[in-house]
């Protein structure tokens, strides 16, 4: 990891140059991988992501925070679950899906994938029960 918060990949020296991956790319990959899991109602972003989506742009990194540390990549995922699902089971699937997607697409292994359940979405109701937390 270098000081510019960009991951530099160098698994083998091919002599062709270097590949750098911005943390925002990891956020998008993790966001899509998490939202693919059955039982996840939606990802939870902050006020800024809500404004961007109202302007018509889909934010695939919504609800994902990536931190680059000396030990490795730390991914925090904030999501709402569907009512009636097994939260531990779905959380494990989210972690597995994110790890696999990152490994397949970037050859990077996340050191931590933390899942934060911030609410429950009821299917037959149009409201959600959400735990207030600042990301």
Buried (B, 14 or more C-beta within 10 A) or exposed (E): EEEEEEBEEEEEEEEEEEEEBEBEBBBBBBBBBBBEBEBBBBBBBEEEBEEBEEEEEEBBBBBBBBEBEEEEBBBBBBBBBBBEBEEEEBBEBBBEBBBEBBEEBBEBEBEEBEBBBBBBBEEEEEEBEEEEEEE
